[in-house]
Amino acid sequence: MSEILSSLRSLMASHSPPLDALVVPSEDYHQSEYVSARDKRREFVSGFTGSAGLALITKNEARLWTDGRYFLQAMQQLSDEWTLMRMGEDPLVEVWMADNLPEEANIGVDSWCVSVDTANRWGKSFAKKNQKLIPTTTDLVDEVWKNRPPSEMSPVVVHPLEFAGRSVSEKLEDLRVKLKLDSARGLVIAALDEVAWLYNIRGTDVAYCPVVHAFAIVTTNSAFLYVDKKKVSDEVNSYFKGLGIEVREYTDVISDVSLLASDKLVSSFASKSVKSEAAKDMEIDSDQTDRLWVDPASCCYALYSKLDADKVLLQPSPLSLSKALKNPVELEGLKKAHVRDGAAVVQYLVWLDKQMQELYGASGYFVEAEANKKKPSETSKLTEVTVSDKLESLRAAKEHFRGLSFPTISSVGSNAAIIHYSPEPEACAEMDPDKIYLCDSGAQYLDGTTDITRTVHFGKPSAHEKDCYTAVLKGHVALGNARFPRGTNGYTLDILARAPLWKYGLDYRHGTGHGVGSYLCVHEGPHQVSFRPSARNVPLQATMTVTDEPGYYEDGNFGIRLENVLVVNDADTEFNFGDKGYLQFEHITWAPYQVKLIHLDQLTREEIEWLNTYHSECKDILASFMNQTEMEWLKKATEPVSVSA
């Protein structure tokens, strides 16, 4: 790390103008959460591997900001040259820079890797000391990254209508109606999942996210895709041509945005999507507006800088909400994918239960007793990685499997307290029958994306561990059973999952729920269930998906999380106060909760009824995937429970 920092500081000094500080974000040119190997610049300079964070390098300091999911991980991974800055506890990066860097400081950043929102926010903070945000002439990290991985060359794949549920022509028509309503003549699309969703394409350019590195521009009468043309086969090119979508080189986007700004961007052929009479009525009069729509959260500053700021509509992309509102085909696919995925998780738990008993002398999933300790041979021992590999193999055997949706968080004991722990083969822990095991995992299937967490113990959990598990379960059930008026946002609902933990003075440092894509990104907005103010921005709406995943983490000891994916549905309530209409959740994740980790006497009658009903449905829904041994295990895991008198 010393050599990397030294090289970067030399480039900062020789830059024109010289730089007092260099910001290295986590994001790529599309402001993605998960990025390809060659775009992991922040990881390269800092050694911190978490998905969220920002590195700041000054002439004599190196600081890394990250959120509560990664505090423990960052402390373990950062060298002594780095100072950890805890988001939510320490000053914001722009506040720290404004307060600690000199007057008229030049602060460099690759303008392709910073959003419009972020750049504008920093600019306001810097103004009081006449500090300047300087787009670097090249990405300085790339200059010192000698063995940077090559660009991905995976092909663009058409996502069939049988899984997408809506045609590209329909989506383009809807988008153009929205452009008209907001008096805009075009939209610059930078978010990878929005490009993939709009054009019904998928790819493998980013691990765990079936997207293609591409931009798009849609105007009232044309549509463009910017992608490395070597990824586009003749067949796929014909698909785009039939839709009236012009394919151009990925690097052409910067010049075409400039042309768009001057209204000189012309397609080689007119859009061939069939327009309804309603859409024709909505066609925009170019004399009425000259505004271009840009999402300030996903569009990079490099593209925005080519536009006339006075003629830009800076607001969330209309595609973000459209994508989050699942169509009937997507919803049906998601439900089917979660059934197959739940079957794989149960088969995994059956296998793991047997292995823990045979190899480690564990009392097992059902019996609450100390382990009769055994030590397996070096070749037969189980580690966090080898067991997660087994889970992946069980998923891979299921229909439509295309890969994992994120790196499996397979964590034993104290590692489970690292919220986004990622085990490495060389340094991971061995399975332990006397410690909690947390497994947060998911998969990509052609018909849906999954995300599930279960926490189990194969020995004798402590009373404190059971108290914590029970409180997490109560919060999980409370959120999942909520009914609420239309217009309610995730910020309002977040308290439901935390209240049982707050009773004991406990809490967790992450949001409670995120949207889930339809064979797209496992983390999907624009809605969320969270304590963060941004959760107020978008209310929950029917047909959205959202996770329900409260947790509790005790550094150095254990971690607990329970997670299901929910679908937001209309609720049939007895009354309808204010004529608002009401909403409720439907669980689509299926895997049992470990009863021996629950203090049943701490559950209410309603919570026990819910648990029994869920377990009964779980058993019935997964039955067709189970062999005789697995079915016997599942029946036992889902037996009705009650509180002793």
N, C-alpha and C positions, 0 to 999 in steps of 0.2 A: 504493500500500500504506500509506503514512503516514496518509492520510485515513481509511482503513478501520480501522487500529489505533487511531487517535485517537478515532474514533466509538465503537468497542467499549469503550475504556477509560472513556469518559464514561458509557456504559450500565452498566459494572461498578461505577462509583462511585455511581450513583444506584439500583442494585438494592437490594432489601430481602431479606436484609442486604447491605451492600456487599461486593463480591468483591475478594479479593486476587489472584486468578488466574482465567482462563477457559480451559477445555479445549475444543478444537474437534476432534472425531474425524473420521475419513474416512467412517465408516459412516452408513447411513440408519436408519430405524426398525426394520429387519429385520436389522441387522448384516451387510449385504451387502458383498462385496468390490468389485463393480462397482455403481455407483449411477447414478441418473438425473441429468440436468443440474441440476435444481433442488435436488438433495441434495449437490452438490459444495461443501459449505461450507468444508471445509479448503482446497480448491483456491482458492476465492474469497478467503479471508483471506491466504493465503501466496503464491499464484502457482505453487506446486508441483503438477504435474499427475499424479504417480504415483498408482497405485491404493491404495497402503498408506502410512500415516503418521498422525501426530497433531500438532496444533499447540497450543502453550501460550502464552498471552498473560498477562503479569503487568503490574504498574503501570509497569515500565520495561524489560521485556525481551520478546522474542518468540523462541521456540525451536520447532524442528520435528524430531520423531523419525521416522526411516524405516529400513528394513532395507537389507541389502547390495545388493539389486537396483537400488537407486535412489540410492546415494551420489553418483555422478558427476552424474546428472541433477539432483538437488537442489542440488548446488553450482553448477550452471549457472543454475538457475531462481530461487533465493532471492535476494532483495535484501539489501543490507547491514544492513537492520534485523533480519534473521533470523540465528539461530545454528543450524547443522545439528548434530543429535545422532544419532550413529551407533549404531543398535541392535546389541547384541553387543559394542560397544566402549566406549560411554559409559554412564553410569548409566541405569537404567530410569526412565521418566517419573515413576512414583510415588516412587521413591527420591530423585530430584532434587527433587521438590516437597516431600517430607518434610524433606529436609536444608536446602533453600534458602529456603523460604517461612517466614514468621514463626509463632510460637506462636499457636494458635487462628485460623489463617488460614482464610478462607472460599474454597473452590475451586468455582467454578461449572461446570456442565455441563448440557446438554439431556439429561434422563434417558431420552428416547426414543432417543438416539443412542449410548448406552453399554450394554454387556451386563451382565447380573447378575454374571458372573465378574469382569469388569473393575472394576465398582463395589465389589464386596466386597473385591477385592484392594487397591484404593486405600484403602478404609476402614481396613483393617488397618495399612497404612503410615502413615496420617495420625494414628492413635490416639496414638502416642508423644508428639506435640506438641499433642494436642487440636485438630488441624486437622479441618475438616469439609468433606465433599462436599455441595454445595448444588445441588439441582435448580433450574434457573432457571425463573422464572415463564413466560417465553417463550424461544424460541431467539434469543439476542441477535444472532447472525449474520444471521438473517432480517430483523431490525429495520433493519440497515444495508444490506442487499442490495436496493437499489432496483429493479434490473432483473432480479430473480430470474426464471428461466424458469417458465412456467406448468406446472401438473400435466399429466401425460400422460393422454390420453383414448383409448387404444387398446382395442379390444374384447377381451373374454375369448373365447378360441377353444378348442373341445373337441379334445383330442388323440386321434385315432382309435385304437381298440383294435388295429388292424392294425399300428400302430407302438408302442403302449404295452405290448402283450403281456399285461397283467393288468387286470382290471376294477376299478373303484373299489370295488365291493362286496367283492371278494376282499381288497383292501388294507385296507379298514375292518375287515373281520372279523379279519384278522391283527393289526391294531393293537389291537383290543379284547382279543384274547387276551394280548398283551403287557402291556396295562394291568392285566389280572387277575393275571398272574404277578408284577407288581411292586406289587400292592396299591394301585393308583391308580384314581381314578374319572374322571379326565379328563386331557387333554393340551392345553396351549396351544402352537400351532404358529406360529412367527414367521418362520422361514427361507423365503424366497420359492420356492426350488426344491423344498422339501418340500411346500409347499402345492400347487404345480403338479403334482408327481409323484403325490401322494395322490389328488387329484381329477381327474387326467388332463386338465389344462387348460394352455394356453400363452398367451402374450401378447407385447407389444413395449413394455412400460413401461420397461424398462432396455435400453440399447443393448448389443448382442452377447449378451444373456441372454434367452431367450424366456420370460420370467416376467411375472406380473401383481402389482401392488402389492396384497397381500392378507394377512390373517391367517386362521387357522382355529382352531376349538376342536372337539375330538372328545371325547365322553364315552362311557360304556358303552352309552348308548341314544340319543344324538343327535349331530348333526354340523352345524357352522356354517361359513359363509364370510363374511369381512368384506372388502368390496370396494366401490368406488364403483359404485353400481347403474347409473349411466349407461353403464357398460362392458358390462353384461349384457343381451344381446338376449332377446327373448321365447323364442326357440328354445333358447338356452343356459339361460335360467331354467327352462324345462320339463325340460331335462336334469338340472339340480340337483334339481328337485322329484321327479323320478322316482327319484332316488337317496336321497331323504330328507334332503337337505342344505339347510338353511335359509340363504338369502342375506340378509345384513344389511349396513347401511352400514359403510364402512371405519372411520368415527369412532366407531361403536358398540362397538368392541372393548374400550375402557377401562371402560365401564359394565358390559359383559357379563362381563368378568373379575372385577369386584367381585361381580356376581351369582353367578358360578361359585364364588367363594370361600365364599359363604354358602349354597351348594347351592340357589340359587333361579333358576338359569338353565334356562329351559324352552323347548323347541322347539315351534313351532306344529303340528308333526306328528312322529310317531315315525319313527325310522329305518326305511326300507323295504328295506334290504339284507337279502337272504335269508341266514339263519344256518344253518350246518351243525349237526349234532347235537353235534359236538365244541365248537363255539363256544357253543352253548346251555349245555353242561355247564360252560363256563368263565365264564358270566355272573357278574358281581361282586355280592356282597351289600353293599349300601350301609352296612350296620352294621359291616362288617369294616374299612373304611378310609375316611378322609376326605382322603386325600392327592391332590394335583394335581401332575402331571408337568410340569416346566419345564426346557428345555435352557438351562443358564446361559451358554452361548456364543452362542446366537442370540436369546434372549429379552431384550428391553430392560428396563432397571431400572424404567421407568415402569409397565409392566404388572406386574412382579414385586412392586412396592411395594403393589399392591392386594390381595395375597394374604397369608394368615397364614403367615409364614416357617416356623413349626413344623409346618405341614401341607403343605409343598411337598417333592416329590421332585426334588432338583436333580441331574440327571444327563443325559448326552447323549440327544438325541431318538432314539427307536427307529426313526424314519423314515430317519435318516441312513444307517444300515447297510443297511436294507432297500432303499433307493434305490441304494446302491453295488453291491449284489449283483444283477447284471443277469439278467433272465429270458431264456430262449432267443430270443424274438422281438427283444428289445433287442440281444442279442449279434449276431444275424444282421444286423440293421439297421446296427449299428455297423461291421461288417465290410464290408458293401456300400457304406456311405457313405465309408469309407476307401479303397476301391478307386476310386470315382469321384473322390474328392479327390486321390488319388495321381496319377491320370491328368491332372488339371488342373495339378498341380505339375510334372509332366514336360513337358506342353505349354508351360508357362511357361518352363521351363529351355531348351527347344528354341528358343523365340522369342527369349529373352534372349540366348542364345549367338549367334544369327544377328545380332541388333541390335548387340551389342558388337563383333562383328567388322566389320560393315559401317560403323557410325557412328564407332567409336573405334579401329579398327585393331587390336583385340585378337587375340591368337593363338587364343583361344577355350577352350572347356571342356576339350578333349582335348589341346591342344598346350601344352607348357611352354616358353614363349619370351616375350621382352620384346615389348610392344605396339609396332606400327608406328603411333605416335601420330597420330590424326586429331582434328580438332575439329569436331563437328557444328554445324549452324546452331542459332540460338536456338530455332527452332520444332521442330526434330527431336531436340534433346538429351534424354537420359533422366535422370530424377531418381529418388530413392528413392520418391517418391510416384507418379510416372507409371508406374513399372514395377509397383508394388504394385496400382495400379488395373487394370493389364492382368491380373494374377493373379486379382483379384476377378472380372473379366469372364469369365475362363475357368471359374471355379467357378460363376458365375451361370448358365452354359449347361448345367450338370449337373442331372440329375433331383433333385427334392425340395429344391433349394437355397432357403434362407430368409434368408441373410445371413452375415456373418462372425461368428466366435465370440469375437473380441477384435480390437483394432486391430492391423493387420499391422505387425510389427517388421521393416521393410525398411531395412537399415543398411549403409552403406559405410565401410570403413576404421575410423577412430577412433570413429565413431558406433556401430559394432558392439560396442565395449567398454562401451556403456551398455546394461545387461542388458535393461531394458524400454524401450528407445528407441522413441519414437513420432514419425515424421517429420511435419513440417508443410509444406504447399505453399510457403509464403513463405520458409522458412528451411532447407529440407532440402538435402542434398548431391546433387551430380551424380554419376552412375555413373562409375567410374574403373577402367579395365582393369588397372591395376597394384595394385589394393587388394582385399582380401578383401570379399566381400559375404555378409552373414548375413540370412536370411529366415526368420522365425518367424511362422507364420500358421495359420489354421484357419477352419472354416466351420460353420454350422448347417444341417443337413439334417433333414427330417422324420423320417428314420430313424436319425439319429446326429449326434454332435458330433465335430469333428476338430481336431487340433493337431499340427503337424509343423514341424520346423526342419531346414533344410539350409544349409550354409556352402560357398561356392564361390569360385573365383578364375579370372578369365578371361585372366590374363596369366601371369607367372612368379612363383610364390610363393617366399618365402625359405625357406632350410633350417629356420630357427627356426619359421616358420609351419607347415611340414610336420611338424616334431617335435610341435608343440602339437596340431595336428589329429589326428595319429596317436595321441597319448596320449588325447585325448578319445574317439576312435573305439574304442580298446581298452577304455576304461571303459564305454562304451555297449554294446559287445558282451559284456563280462563280466557286467554286470547282466542284460541280456536273456537270456543263456544260463544264468543261475543256476537251480539246483535247491535246494530248501530244505524243511525239515520244516514241517508245519502248526503254526501258532502263532508263526511268525517274523514280526517286524514290520519296517517300512521303515527304522527306525533301524539295525537290524542289517545290512541289505543295502546301505545307502548307501555304505559303505566300498568296495564292489566297483567302483563307478563312479569313485571318487576315487583309488584306489591307483596306477593308471598315471601320474596327474598328480603325486601325492605323490613318486613316484620322482625327479622333477626339481625338487621343492620348489615345485610349483604347486598351485593349488586354485581353487575358485570359491565365491562368496558366496550361492548360492541352493540350495534343495532340489533333489533329483535327480528327483523324480517326484510327480505328483499324480493323483488320480482324474479321470475325464472323464465328463460326463453323457451321457444318451441324449436328444438334442435338449433339453439343459438347459445348465447352467453348465459352462464348459470347465474350471474348477477345482472339483473335487468331493472332499469328504471322505467318511468321517472318517479314512481311511487316507492315508498319504503315505510317500514314500521321502525321508528327510532326516536331516541331522545334528542337527536341533532335537529336544529331548526329547519334544515332543508326538508325534513319529513313533513313540514307544514305545507309545502308547495303544491302538492298534487293529492286530491282526495282519492280514496279507494273507490273503485267502480266495479260493477258486475262484469265478469269474465276475466278480470285480472287474476294473476297468480301471485302469491306472496308466501314466504316461508314464515314459520313460527318456531323460533329457535332461541329461547332463553338459556342461560347457563350460569355457572358459578365456578370460579377458578381460584385455587389457593396455592400461591407460589411455593414451589418446593415440595408440594404434597400430591395434589390431584386436581383434576378438572372434570366438570360435568356439563354436558349439553344435550338437549333433546330437540330434534328438528323434524318437522313434517312440512310438506308443501301443501298449501291451501288454495282453493279457488274461491273467489268472491262471487256469491250468488245473491239474487233477490230473495228477501225474507218475507214469508207470509205471516205477518203479525196480526194480532187480534184487532189492534187499533192502528191508526196512521196519523199521529199527531203532526199538525202542520202540513199535512199532505206532502211530506217529503219523500215517503217511501223508505224502506229499511233494507239493510243488507246483512248477510251472515256468511260464515265460512263453511266450506266443504273440504274435509281431509281427503287427499288423494294418495298419500303415502301409507304403505302398509307393512308394518313390522312390529312385533310386540315390545312392550316396555317390561323391563325386568322387575318382577313383583318382589323379589327378595331385597331389592334396593329401596322399596317403598315402605314408609311407616303408614300402614293402612289406617291406623287410628287418627292420623292427622288429616285424612281426606274426609270431605263432606259426603253426605249420602248422594248428592248429585254428581260429585266427582267419581265416586265408585260406580255409579250407574253408567256414567260416560265411559269409564275404563272397561267395564264389562261389555258394553255394547260395541266399542271399538275393537276389542279383542275377538269378539264373536264374528264381526264382519271380516276382520283380518284373517281368521281361520278359514272362513268360507271362501273368500276371494282368492286366497293363495292355494287352496287345496289341490287344484288341478295340476299345479307345478311340482307337487311334493311326491317323493317316493314313500314307501311305507314307514321307514325309519324317521324321515323328516316330518311326516304327518303326525306321528306319535309325539315327537318333540314339540311340534307346533300346538297340538291339542293341549299338552301339558302347560305350555307357556301362555296359553290364552284361557285357561280355566277361570271361571268366575271367582271373584274374591268378595269377601265380606269382612266386617269388623266384628270381632268376637265380643259377645255381651260382657 
